[in-house]
Structures are given as C-alpha cells and as structure tokens.
C-alpha cells in the first residue's frame, strides 16, 4: 500500500523497426516515454493525421455526439471494438468521400438556411401591405410629388383629415386609407414636394409614423399581394428542401459510429507520432528513454528481447534529480479511496501515498456528517441500482464501491444515534430502545456535549495518525533526524500536554500531575531547541524555536493543533443539519396528511428525502474531504506528483479489446 516503485529504462532498436517499436510499446502499455536527452531523432514522419482529425471532429461536433450522454458520459463504459477492427478502420471507412459528402450537405444546408432567413425577413417587412393591389412602382416619388406610407391612430387620422380640409394645402395634399386595424390605420400620403417643409411638421404633430418597406428585387411590377404570395411559395420550396436535407443528415448519422472509431484511431496515431518525436537516434538506430513500473520490467524485458533481437534495453533506479511519474498501488479495499487522493492531487514520488492514511478517517467523518441510518440505506440502494442499470467504466465502478462502503458505515452511525429519516422511532419512556440505543443523542444537551467531546477525540487521534505516518516515512527513508526531532518531539509535546489536561479532569490521574508537568517542560525545551536547528546562530535557533511553538514556522504548532482539533466539531454541526432538515420535511409531509392529502404523502415523503439526501451527500463529502485536505494532509503530505502516462491506446469513444497474441507473428 504505497507508491509503486519506478525504474528508468533506456533502449534502442534499428531505425527501420520504428513502426514495430511504437506498435509494440503502444499495445504493451507499460512504459511512459520521455524526451531522449542526447541526440534527437532524424527520422522523417511521412504524414501527420492532425488535419484529418480536425475534419473528423468537425463532423462529430456538427452532430453533437461528443456530449450526447450528458453528466453520465464520464461514467458509462465505452462500447467495445476488437483490435483488428480498430486498426483496419482507416482502410474500410473511405473518409475522404464521407467528408466531401458532409461538406456538400453542410454548405447546401447553410445556403438554404440563409435564404430562409432572407425570405422570412422580407415576409415580415411586407406583411402590412399584403392586401394592397398597389405595386412598389406606385409608391415611387415623381418629379413634383412625394409618396409616403405610414400609420395613424383612428383619432389622429380623423384630426389630420379635418386639419388638411381646413388648410390651404388640401389642393396639393392627399390622404388615403389603405387598411385598418383596431389599433391603427395604414395610410398613403401624397403631397407636392414644393410644400414639404410646411406639410411634414403637420404630419409629425398628428403622430404620423412613416413605414419604409424593403421590396424584393426585380418584382416591382407585381402588386404587394402578389409579392407576398410569391415569397410564401419560395418559403415552402426552401422548407421542403431543408426537410430533404434533414433526412439526408439522419441517413448520414449511420457513419457516426465508425467516425468515432476513426477519431480514436487518429488520436492513437498522433500519440505514437508524438512519442516518436521524443526519441533520439543515430543514422541507423532509434534510441528511447522512459519510465516503467519495477514489477513490469521483467515482462517488458522478455518481450522486447523476443521482438527486437538486435535491440537493447537497460534499466536503472531514479536519481535524486529525477521526478518519476506516480502510480498509486493499494489493496482492493483501499483502492476506491484513491478517488479522494486524486481530487487533492497526486503525492510526490518520494512522499507518502495518503490513500491508506485517509481511508478510515474519511469514512468516519463522512458517516458522522450524514449520520442517518435511513439515508445509509438509500445510499446503498442508489449505488446498487446504478451499478445494475448502467454499464459503468472502471473509475465509476470504484466510486460505486466507495459508496457501498460509506453507506454501510453511515447506517452504523445512524443506528448508534438511532436516527431514521430524521426520526427516532420506538423509543421507550427512558428515551432508549433495547435499553441501549441511542448511544449518543446529539439532540439532547448532555448527548450533544458527549458528541462534541467524541469528535474532538477523533480529531486528536487523526492528528496523531498523520504525524506517526510522517515519522515512519522519514525513518524508513533514512531521515532519522527529521523523524525524531520533528515528529518525535511534537508527539512528546502533544502527549504530555494532553496527559496534563487529563489529570485536571480525572481524579485518578491527579497523582501523575507533577510528573506530567516536568515532561511537558522538557518537551517544550526540546521543541524550542530543535525546531530552529537549521539556523546558523544560536539566537536564531532559539527565536525560531519559540515561534514554532505557536505554529508560524516549523513542522507544527500548539495553536495549529488546537485549531485543527476544534475543526472536527463541524462534524456534529453537519450531522444536526442533516437530521434537522429531515425532521422539517417530515413535519411538512405530516401537515399535508389530512383529507385526500394522504394520497400524496408517500410520494412527497420519498421526493423530499431524496432531495435532502442529494444535498447532504454533497455537504458530507465536501466537509469530510476538507478535513483531510487541510487538517490531516498538513501533517505528512507532500504534493507535486505527476501521473504515470504510458504509451497506450488512448480513446474517447470506444474501448479496444486487445488480443493476447504476438503482434509480430506475421513479421517474423
């Protein structure tokens, strides 16, 4: 249960075997290649499929297949394909013809959609005139007269008519009503251009709103009603063609599965080309360097020697200057908790894998946060249904396994506090069931205090757990000084401080009070003398040592310890919140259980508690993770790890079933 040991490998093959080397390493999936440090390869790459990949992605993006599964897309197992079918897809697909057909469809569809938008715009523009027998030519200005179309309210129309009848302009002004609605009247106005300065202000005073239509080209000899009918006919033709194109698009989707396979094939080829560019070489040889897990070296060596009799492969341990990639290697029971580690970030290769350290604390914290036996059952059932109804990938199956673990421990915690969907059923007059449960009732004043003390004790044990793991790690790697002068001294100081505190509350330990004081003073002195040991002067050592007691510098601090321990009280707060909301939901459902409302009660009860479960699950996970990331990881964790990224078959859409065969059988 640790970080897997990595070895640096370096090898070489004849340059003519470069394709076989990439195929072998890619199918083996055991080695991560790094840039060869000496001589870059002079091998010429015949073609780069990046352009083709972009074309495939253009089609897939157009049909919106990349996120078709929504939130579940990252959880569902990819469809499988045999290795032979995967690598033969380039020869069977005829992608160039498919892409040309796609471009034609896309171009034609775009053109027709553009025409459709134009026709719709013209229909909207000319719709107010669709019942007129006038032609656009009838509204064109002549040498002496101007024509305007516009709208007037019924009152303004009447007032303008009266005004013009009484004015001196009526001989050179005409006002005609073209069509009426309940709100306005469309009018045609003709007037002599010579009097425009006098007439236009009058029109404005009477609320005239000019309407300037845009007429389709080359149809000025048609009436507006004929133009409108022509545009409707054109719109029908466009819609019919777009419908035909949509059917062709549906038929085109038959290619999408193969295009997804081809997409993954191209990614694999590009990945191999990128790894080929990392290699070095001479005139006749191709050299490579990378990382392999030590347990896989023997297998890699045997197969390499078999396939490349004229090649060589050697290994060495990483130097202090190397930063090997990280592979987490844990027991199957601990492995699901690697998800938590990856959320925070991989540890340094030479550090501690936090997964075994956090597994038990995270489980306890999550279970206390959720703290309801009924919700534990719901979580178990949800995980069970998900695992049976959905074909999940490897990562999702690990998450489901973690959900199983957490559901069982949540059920146990909820049973100990006797909390079932926010209720405590079947309690007798003493507030107990079976004269035992609940062991702790956080809703009772005494029970709440006991619960707070319990989680603080759990917090103290967790802090010790982190410090001890760092002590063991430093001791094993030979850093004896840090193990004893950092972790050892702080374990002594914290233990003496806690024991002194216990002597004040437990009369049976009062006899040891004076001894514990002396031990505390000695541990304080050791802390002051050791935490500043890297300083060059004694004054600096003492000052840094004193400051380290608080926690500003050094490995730990008393204030930090107190703050960390108090942080664990949030577990009880979240537990009460979870139960409190469940109680409120139960009361709401109970209020509705009158008359015919009882029919809805079961459905509402299930819906309310499922909603509350979703909310409290998120809170329980986040706060349990926070207590690991901030309070626990600070005691031992060293980040900065880089994930192992072997040359392998990388796919987004399909899973390639590798065959256990000699891929060089035909070659040899």
C-alpha positions in Angstrom: 0.0 0.0 0.0 2.3 2.7 -1.3 3.5 4.5 -4.3 4.7 2.0 -6.9 8.5 1.8 -7.4 9.5 3.1 -10.8 12.6 2.4 -12.9 14.2 4.4 -15.7 14.7 2.4 -18.9 16.7 3.2 -21.9 16.8 1.2 -25.1 17.4 1.2 -28.8 16.3 -0.6 -32.0 17.2 -0.4 -35.6 15.6 2.7 -37.2 13.8 0.6 -39.8 11.8 -1.0 -36.9 10.4 2.2 -35.6 6.8 1.4 -36.6 7.1 -2.0 -34.9 8.5 -0.4 -31.8 5.7 2.0 -31.5 3.1 -0.7 -32.1 4.8 -3.0 -29.5 5.1 -0.3 -26.8 1.6 1.0 -27.5 0.0 -2.4 -27.2 2.0 -3.3 -24.1 1.0 0.0 -22.3 3.8 -0.4 -19.8 6.2 2.4 -20.5 6.0 6.2 -20.4 8.4 7.7 -22.9 10.4 10.9 -22.0 12.4 13.1 -24.3 15.7 11.5 -25.1 18.4 13.8 -23.6 21.3 13.3 -26.1 20.7 13.1 -29.8 17.3 13.9 -31.4 15.9 11.5 -33.9 16.4 12.4 -37.6 13.6 10.1 -38.6 11.2 11.7 -41.1 7.5 11.3 -40.4 5.6 10.5 -43.6 2.3 12.0 -42.6 0.6 13.7 -39.7 -3.1 12.9 -39.3 -3.8 16.1 -37.3 -5.7 17.7 -40.3 -7.8 14.6 -40.7 -8.5 14.5 -37.0 -9.8 18.1 -37.2 -12.1 17.1 -40.1 -13.5 14.2 -38.1 -14.0 16.4 -35.1 -15.8 18.9 -37.3 -18.3 16.2 -38.3 -18.8 14.9 -34.8 -19.2 18.4 -33.4 -21.7 19.2 -36.0 -23.8 16.2 -35.0 -23.2 17.0 -31.3 -22.1 13.5 -30.4 -19.3 14.4 -28.0 -21.6 15.2 -25.0 -24.6 13.2 -26.0 -24.7 11.3 -22.7 -24.6 14.5 -20.5 -23.4 14.1 -17.0 -23.2 10.3 -17.3 -20.8 10.4 -20.3 -17.8 10.2 -18.0 -19.2 7.3 -16.1 -20.6 4.9 -18.7 -18.4 2.1 -20.1 -17.3 2.8 -23.7 -18.6 0.4 -26.4 -16.0 -2.3 -27.2 -14.3 -3.0 -30.5 -11.8 -5.7 -31.5 -8.2 -4.7 -32.0 -8.2 -5.8 -35.7 -11.3 -3.8 -36.5 -9.9 -0.8 -34.7 -6.6 -0.7 -36.7 -8.3 -1.5 -40.0 -10.9 1.3 -39.8 -8.7 3.7 -41.9 -8.9 1.2 -44.9 -12.6 0.4 -44.6 -14.1 3.8 -43.8 -13.2 5.8 -47.0 -13.2 9.0 -45.0 -12.3 11.4 -47.9 -15.6 10.6 -49.7 -17.6 10.9 -46.4 -16.0 14.3 -45.6 -16.8 15.6 -49.1 -20.4 14.5 -48.8 -20.6 16.1 -45.4 -19.2 19.4 -46.7 -21.7 19.4 -49.5 -24.6 18.8 -47.1 -23.4 21.4 -44.7 -22.8 24.0 -47.4 -26.2 23.4 -49.1 -28.0 23.5 -45.7 -26.2 26.7 -44.8 -27.2 28.3 -48.1 -30.8 27.3 -47.8 -31.0 28.5 -44.1 -29.6 31.8 -45.2 -32.2 32.1 -47.9 -34.9 31.1 -45.5 -33.9 33.9 -43.1 -34.0 36.4 -46.0 -37.5 35.3 -47.1 -38.8 35.5 -43.5 -37.3 38.9 -43.1 -39.0 40.1 -46.4 -42.3 38.5 -45.4 -42.3 40.3 -42.1 -41.4 43.6 -43.8 -44.1 43.4 -46.5 -46.8 41.8 -44.4 -48.6 45.1 -43.6 -49.0 45.6 -47.4 -50.0 42.1 -48.3 -53.7 43.0 -49.1 -52.8 46.0 -51.3 -53.3 46.0 -55.1 -50.6 48.7 -55.4 -47.2 47.9 -56.8 -43.9 49.3 -55.5 -43.8 51.5 -58.6 -46.9 53.2 -57.4 -45.1 54.5 -54.3 -42.1 55.9 -56.1 -41.7 59.7 -56.0 -42.3 61.6 -59.2 -40.7 64.8 -60.3 -43.2 67.0 -58.4 -44.9 64.7 -55.8 -43.7 62.6 -52.9 -45.4 59.5 -51.6 -45.3 58.2 -48.0 -46.7 55.1 -46.3 -47.3 55.2 -42.6 -49.6 54.6 -39.6 -52.0 56.9 -37.8 -54.3 56.1 -34.9 -58.0 56.5 -35.6 -58.2 59.8 -33.7 -55.1 61.2 -35.4 -56.5 60.1 -38.8 -59.7 62.0 -38.2 -57.9 65.1 -36.8 -55.4 65.2 -39.7 -58.2 64.9 -42.2 -60.0 67.8 -40.6 -56.8 69.9 -40.4 -56.0 69.4 -44.1 -59.6 70.1 -45.2 -59.5 73.5 -43.4 -55.9 74.3 -44.5 -54.7 75.9 -47.6 -52.7 72.8 -48.6 -55.6 70.5 -49.5 -55.2 71.0 -53.2 -51.6 69.7 -53.0 -52.1 67.1 -50.3 -53.9 63.7 -50.5 -54.6 61.3 -47.6 -55.9 57.8 -48.4 -56.7 55.0 -46.0 -55.3 51.7 -47.3 -56.2 49.2 -44.5 -57.4 49.4 -40.9 -56.9 47.5 -37.7 -58.4 48.0 -34.3 -55.3 50.0 -33.3 -54.2 52.0 -36.3 -54.8 52.9 -39.9 -52.3 52.4 -42.7 -52.4 55.5 -44.9 -50.9 56.7 -48.2 -50.0 60.3 -48.3 -49.1 62.3 -51.5 -48.1 65.9 -51.5 -46.3 68.4 -53.6 -42.5 68.4 -52.9 -42.6 72.2 -53.0 -44.6 72.3 -49.8 -42.8 69.6 -47.9 -41.4 72.0 -45.3 -44.9 73.0 -44.4 -46.6 69.6 -44.6 -44.1 67.4 -42.8 -44.4 69.2 -39.4 -48.1 68.9 -39.6 -47.8 65.1 -40.1 -45.4 64.9 -37.1 -47.8 66.8 -34.9 -50.6 64.3 -35.7 -48.5 61.3 -34.8 -47.7 60.0 -38.3 -45.3 57.1 -38.2 -43.7 56.5 -41.5 -43.3 53.0 -42.8 -40.5 52.3 -45.3 -40.7 48.8 -46.7 -37.8 47.0 -48.4 -39.0 45.4 -51.6 -37.6 42.3 -53.1 -35.5 42.9 -56.2 -36.9 42.6 -59.7 -40.6 42.3 -58.7 -41.6 46.0 -58.7 -44.1 45.3 -61.4 -46.1 43.0 -59.1 -48.7 44.1 -56.6 -47.9 43.8 -52.9 -50.4 40.9 -52.5 -48.7 39.1 -55.4 -45.3 39.7 -53.9 -46.4 38.3 -50.6 -47.8 35.1 -52.3 -44.6 34.7 -54.3 -42.5 34.9 -51.1 -44.7 32.3 -49.4 -44.2 30.0 -52.3 -40.5 30.5 -52.2 -40.5 29.8 -48.4 -42.4 26.5 -49.0 -39.8 25.4 -51.5 -36.9 26.2 -49.1 -38.6 24.4 -46.3 -39.2 21.3 -48.5 -35.5 21.2 -49.4 -34.4 21.7 -45.8 -36.7 18.7 -44.9 -35.0 16.6 -47.6 -31.6 17.7 -46.3 -32.6 16.8 -42.8 -33.4 13.3 -44.0 -30.0 13.0 -45.6 -28.4 14.1 -42.3 -30.3 11.4 -40.5 -29.0 8.9 -43.0 -25.5 10.3 -42.6 -25.6 9.5 -38.9 -25.1 5.9 -39.9 -21.4 6.9 -40.4 -21.0 8.4 -36.9 -20.1 5.2 -35.0 -17.3 4.4 -37.5 -16.3 8.1 -37.4 -16.0 7.9 -33.6 -13.8 4.8 -34.0 -11.7 6.6 -36.6 -11.4 9.6 -34.3 -9.9 7.4 -31.6 -7.7 5.6 -34.2 -6.3 9.0 -35.3 -5.7 10.0 -31.6 -3.7 6.8 -31.2 -1.6 7.5 -34.3 -0.9 11.1 -33.2 0.0 9.9 -29.8 2.5 7.5 -31.3 3.9 10.2 -33.6 4.4 12.5 -30.6 6.2 9.7 -28.7 8.3 9.0 -31.8 9.4 12.7 -31.7 10.6 12.2 -28.1 13.1 9.6 -29.3 16.7 10.1 -30.2 18.8 8.4 -32.8 21.8 7.9 -35.0 22.0 7.1 -38.7 20.8 3.6 -38.2 19.5 3.4 -34.6 16.5 4.7 -32.8 17.0 5.5 -29.1 14.4 5.9 -26.4 14.1 6.5 -22.7 11.2 6.3 -20.2 9.7 5.1 -17.0 8.3 1.6 -16.2 6.9 0.1 -13.0 9.5 -2.1 -11.5 7.1 -5.1 -11.3 6.5 -4.8 -15.1 10.2 -4.6 -16.1 10.7 -8.4 -16.4 7.7 -8.7 -18.7 8.8 -5.7 -20.8 12.4 -7.0 -21.0 11.4 -10.5 -22.1 9.0 -9.4 -24.8 11.4 -6.7 -26.0 14.3 -9.2 -26.4 12.0 -11.6 -28.3 10.7 -9.0 -30.7 13.9 -7.0 -31.2 16.9 -9.4 -31.2 19.1 -6.6 -32.4 17.9 -4.1 -29.9 18.9 -3.4 -26.3 17.0 -2.4 -23.1 18.5 -1.5 -19.8 17.1 -0.1 -16.5 18.3 1.9 -13.6 16.9 3.4 -10.4 15.9 7.1 -10.5 18.4 9.6 -9.3 17.8 12.4 -6.8 17.4 14.8 -9.8 14.7 12.6 -11.4 11.0 13.2 -10.9 9.4 9.8 -11.8 5.7 9.6 -12.5 3.4 8.3 -9.8 1.3 5.1 -9.7 -0.9 4.5 -6.7 -0.8 0.9 -5.6 -3.2 -0.1 -2.9 -5.2 -3.1 -1.5 -8.6 -3.6 -3.3 -10.4 -2.4 -0.1 -8.3 0.8 0.0 -8.2 1.4 -3.8 -11.7 3.1 -4.1 -10.3 5.9 -1.8 -7.8 6.8 -4.4 -10.5 9.0 -5.8 -10.1 11.3 -2.8 -6.4 11.4 -3.3 -6.8 12.4 -7.0 -9.2 15.1 -6.1 -6.5 16.8 -4.0 -3.5 15.9 -6.3 -1.1 13.0 -6.5 1.7 12.9 -3.9 5.3 13.4 -4.6 7.0 10.2 -5.8 9.3 10.2 -2.8 6.4 11.1 -0.4 3.6 9.2 1.3 0.6 7.8 -0.5 -2.2 9.4 1.6 -4.8 6.9 0.4 -4.3 4.3 3.2 -3.9 7.2 5.7 -7.2 8.9 4.8 -9.4 5.9 4.2 -10.6 5.3 7.7 -10.8 9.0 8.8 -12.7 9.9 5.7 -15.1 7.1 6.2 -15.8 8.1 9.8 -16.1 11.8 9.0 -18.5 11.2 6.1 -20.6 8.8 8.2 -20.9 11.3 11.0 -21.7 14.1 8.6 -24.6 12.1 7.0 -25.4 10.3 10.3 -28.8 8.8 9.3 -29.4 5.1 9.1 -32.2 5.6 6.6 -30.0 7.7 4.4 -27.4 5.0 4.6 -29.9 2.5 3.2 -30.9 5.0 0.4 -27.3 5.5 -0.5 -26.7 1.7 -0.7 -29.8 1.2 -2.9 -28.8 4.1 -5.1 -25.4 2.6 -5.6 -26.9 -0.8 -6.2 -29.4 0.4 -8.8 -26.7 2.5 -10.6 -24.3 -0.5 -10.8 -27.1 -2.7 -12.2 -28.8 -0.4 -14.6 -25.8 1.4 -16.1 -22.7 -0.2 -17.6 -20.1 1.8 -15.7 -16.4 2.3 -16.5 -13.5 1.4 -14.2 -13.4 4.8 -12.4 -17.2 4.9 -11.9 -17.1 1.3 -10.5 -14.5 2.4 -8.0 -16.8 5.3 -7.0 -19.7 2.9 -6.6 -17.6 0.6 -4.4 -16.8 3.7 -2.2 -20.5 4.5 -2.0 -21.1 0.9 -0.7 -18.5 1.3 2.0 -19.8 4.7 3.1 -23.5 3.6 3.1 -22.7 0.7 5.5 -20.8 3.0 7.9 -23.4 5.7 7.6 -26.0 3.0 8.5 -23.9 2.0 11.6 -23.5 5.6 12.8 -27.2 6.3 12.2 -28.1 3.2 14.2 -25.9 4.2 17.1 -27.6 7.6 17.2 -30.9 5.9 16.3 -31.8 8.3 13.6 -34.0 7.1 10.7 -35.0 9.6 8.1 -35.0 12.4 10.8 -37.0 10.3 13.3 -36.1 8.2 16.4 -38.9 5.6 16.4 -39.9 3.0 19.0 -38.2 4.7 22.0 -39.5 3.8 25.5 -40.1 6.2 28.4 -36.4 6.4 29.1 -35.6 7.5 25.6 -34.0 4.2 24.7 -34.7 1.2 22.6 -33.4 -2.2 23.8 -32.3 -0.2 26.8 -29.1 0.6 24.7 -29.7 2.8 21.7 -29.1 5.6 21.0 -25.6 5.5 22.5 -25.3 9.2 21.8 -28.3 11.6 21.2 -26.9 14.9 19.8 -30.3 16.5 20.2 -30.0 16.1 24.0 -27.9 18.7 25.9 -25.7 16.1 27.6 -25.6 14.0 24.4 -24.5 17.0 22.4 -21.6 17.6 24.7 -20.6 14.0 24.6 -20.8 14.0 20.8 -18.6 17.1 20.7 -16.0 15.5 23.0 -16.1 12.3 20.9 -15.4 14.1 17.6 -12.6 16.1 19.3 -11.0 12.9 20.5 -11.4 11.5 16.9 -9.7 14.7 15.7 -6.8 14.3 18.1 -6.3 10.6 17.1 -6.4 11.7 13.4 -3.7 14.3 14.0 -1.6 11.7 15.8 -2.2 9.3 12.9 -0.9 11.8 10.4 2.2 12.7 12.5 3.0 9.0 13.1 2.8 8.2 9.4 5.3 11.0 8.6 7.6 9.7 11.4 7.5 6.2 9.9 8.1 7.5 6.4 11.1 9.6 7.4 12.5 6.8 9.4 12.2 4.3 6.5 13.9 6.6 4.0 16.8 7.2 6.5 15.9 10.7 7.6 16.3 9.8 11.3 17.0 13.4 12.4 13.7 14.7 11.0 11.8 11.7 12.3 12.8 12.2 15.9 13.5 15.9 16.0 10.3 16.9 14.2 7.6 14.3 14.5 9.1 12.7 17.6 9.4 15.9 19.6 5.9 17.1 18.7 4.4 13.7 19.6 6.1 14.0 23.0 4.9 17.6 23.5 1.3 17.0 22.4 1.1 13.8 24.5 2.5 15.5 27.6 0.1 18.4 27.2 -2.9 16.1 26.7 -1.9 14.0 29.7 -1.6 17.1 31.9 -5.1 18.1 30.8 -6.4 14.7 31.6 -5.0 14.9 35.2 -7.1 18.0 35.7 -10.4 16.2 34.8 -9.8 12.7 36.1 -9.1 12.5 39.8 -7.5 9.1 39.4 -4.7 10.7 37.4 -4.0 13.6 39.8 -1.1 11.7 41.2 0.7 12.0 37.9 0.1 15.7 37.5 3.6 16.9 38.8 5.3 14.3 36.6 3.3 15.4 33.5 4.3 19.0 34.2 8.0 18.1 34.2 7.6 16.0 31.0 5.8 19.0 29.4 8.6 21.4 30.3 11.2 19.0 28.9 9.2 18.6 25.7 8.8 22.4 25.4 12.5 22.8 25.8 13.3 20.2 23.2 10.9 21.8 20.8 12.5 25.2 21.2 16.0 23.7 20.8 15.2 21.5 17.7 12.7 23.4 15.5 15.2 26.1 14.7 18.2 23.8 14.2 18.8 24.9 10.6 19.5 28.5 11.7 23.3 29.3 11.7 23.3 31.2 15.0 22.1 30.1 18.5 20.0 33.2 18.7 18.2 32.3 15.5 17.7 28.7 16.7 16.1 29.9 19.9 13.9 32.6 18.3 12.7 30.2 15.6 12.1 27.5 18.2 10.0 29.9 20.3 8.0 31.0 17.3 7.4 27.4 16.2 5.6 26.7 19.4 2.8 28.8 18.1 3.0 27.4 14.6 4.2 30.2 12.4 7.2 28.2 11.4 8.4 24.6 11.9 6.7 21.3 11.5 3.6 22.0 13.7 2.3 24.4 16.4 0.2 24.4 19.5 -2.2 26.9 18.0 -2.4 24.9 14.8 -3.1 21.7 16.9 -5.9 23.4 18.8 -7.4 24.9 15.6 -7.3 21.6 13.9 -8.9 19.7 16.7 -11.7 22.3 17.0 -12.4 22.0 13.3 -13.7 18.5 13.8 -16.6 19.8 15.8 -18.1 20.8 12.4 -19.0 17.1 12.0 -21.6 17.4 14.7 -23.0 20.6 13.2 -23.4 18.9 9.8 -25.0 15.8 11.5 -27.5 18.1 13.2 -28.2 19.9 10.0 -28.9 16.7 8.1 -31.2 15.4 10.8 -32.8 18.8 11.3 -33.8 19.2 7.6 -35.2 15.7 7.6 -37.3 16.5 10.7 -38.7 19.6 9.0 -39.5 17.6 5.9 -41.3 15.0 8.0 -43.4 17.8 9.6 -44.3 19.3 6.3 -45.5 15.9 5.0 -47.4 15.3 8.2 -49.2 18.6 7.8 -50.4 17.5 4.4 -51.8 14.2 5.6 -55.3 15.5 6.0 -58.4 14.7 3.9 -57.3 13.5 0.5 -53.8 14.8 1.0 -52.8 11.4 2.4 -52.7 10.1 -1.1 -49.8 12.4 -1.9 -48.0 11.7 1.3 -45.9 8.7 0.2 -44.8 10.4 -3.0 -43.9 13.7 -1.3 -42.1 11.9 1.5 -39.9 10.0 -1.0 -39.3 13.1 -3.1 -38.4 15.3 -0.1 -36.0 12.8 1.4 -34.3 12.0 -1.9 -33.8 15.7 -2.4 -32.4 16.1 1.1 -30.1 13.1 0.6 -28.7 14.7 -2.6 -28.0 17.9 -0.7 -26.5 16.3 2.5 -24.4 13.9 0.4 -22.7 16.8 -1.2 -22.1 18.5 2.1 -20.9 15.3 3.8 -18.4 14.6 1.0 -17.0 18.1 0.8 -16.5 18.6 4.5 -15.1 15.1 5.0 -12.7 15.9 2.2 -11.9 19.3 3.7 -10.9 17.8 7.0 -8.4 15.5 5.1 -7.0 18.2 2.8 -6.5 20.9 5.4 -6.3 19.3 8.9 -4.7 15.9 8.1 -2.6 16.3 4.9 -0.6 19.1 6.5 0.9 16.6 8.9 2.5 14.3 6.3 1.5 15.1 2.7 4.0 16.2 0.0 2.3 17.0 -3.3 3.6 17.6 -6.8 3.3 14.1 -8.2 2.9 13.5 -11.9 0.5 10.8 -13.1 2.0 7.8 -15.0 1.1 8.4 -18.6 2.2 5.3 -20.6 2.2 4.9 -24.3 -1.1 3.1 -24.8 -4.3 3.0 -26.9 -5.9 6.4 -25.9 -9.6 6.5 -26.8 -12.5 8.8 -26.2 -15.4 6.9 -27.7 -14.5 3.2 -27.8 -12.7 0.6 -25.7 -10.2 -1.6 -27.7 -10.2 -5.2 -26.8 -6.5 -6.2 -27.0 -5.8 -9.8 -28.1 -3.3 -11.9 -26.2 -1.2 -12.6 -29.3 2.1 -12.0 -30.8 1.7 -8.8 -32.8 4.9 -9.5 -34.7 4.0 -13.1 -35.7 3.5 -12.1 -39.4 6.7 -10.1 -39.4 8.8 -12.8 -38.0 
